[in-house]
């Protein structure tokens, strides 16, 4: 029997995949808005994939840990 939650997540990814993988995607606005809400030195856990570029580097450059 399928898990309703996993089916919902899969559907969400399918509907929005083009926004993440296309050449027009630019997360800079979202990164800056997120960082603006935090105090300098705040701890942030980057659970993204990859080696920390560009998101973790951006957070470090914003004096976040």
C-alpha positions as CSV (number, residue, x, y, z in Angstrom):
1,X,0.0,0.0,0.0
2,X,1.5,3.4,-1.0
3,X,2.3,5.9,1.7
4,X,0.1,9.0,1.3
5,X,2.8,11.3,2.5
6,X,5.5,10.0,0.2
7,X,3.0,10.2,-2.7
8,X,2.4,13.9,-1.8
9,X,6.1,14.7,-1.7
10,X,6.7,12.9,-5.0
11,X,3.8,14.9,-6.6
12,X,5.2,18.1,-5.2
13,X,8.7,17.4,-6.8
14,X,7.1,16.5,-10.1
15,X,5.1,19.7,-10.2
16,X,8.0,22.0,-9.3
17,X,11.0,20.2,-10.8
18,X,11.4,22.6,-13.7
19,X,11.9,25.5,-11.3
20,X,14.9,23.8,-9.7
21,X,16.7,22.4,-12.7
22,X,16.2,25.0,-15.3
23,X,18.8,27.5,-16.4
24,X,16.6,30.3,-15.3
25,X,16.6,29.3,-11.6
26,X,18.3,31.7,-9.3
27,X,18.1,31.1,-5.5
28,X,20.1,34.2,-4.6
29,X,16.9,36.1,-3.7
30,X,15.9,33.3,-1.4
31,X,19.3,32.9,0.2
32,X,19.5,36.7,0.9
33,X,16.0,36.8,2.4
34,X,16.8,33.8,4.6
35,X,20.1,35.3,5.8
36,X,18.5,38.6,6.5
37,X,16.2,37.0,9.1
38,X,19.1,35.7,11.2
39,X,21.4,37.4,13.6
40,X,25.2,37.4,12.9
41,X,26.8,34.3,14.2
42,X,23.6,32.2,14.1
43,X,24.1,28.5,13.6
44,X,22.6,27.1,10.4
45,X,22.5,23.5,9.3
46,X,22.8,23.1,5.5
47,X,21.0,19.8,4.6
48,X,21.4,20.3,0.9
49,X,23.3,17.9,-1.4
50,X,26.8,18.6,-2.6
51,X,29.9,19.9,-1.0
52,X,28.6,23.2,0.4
53,X,28.8,25.3,-2.7
54,X,27.2,27.7,-3.2
55,X,24.8,27.7,-0.2
56,X,27.1,26.9,2.7
57,X,29.7,29.3,1.3
58,X,27.1,32.1,1.1
59,X,26.0,31.4,4.7
60,X,29.6,31.6,6.0
61,X,30.2,34.8,4.0
62,X,27.1,36.2,5.9
63,X,28.9,35.6,9.2
64,X,26.6,32.6,9.9
65,X,27.9,29.3,11.3
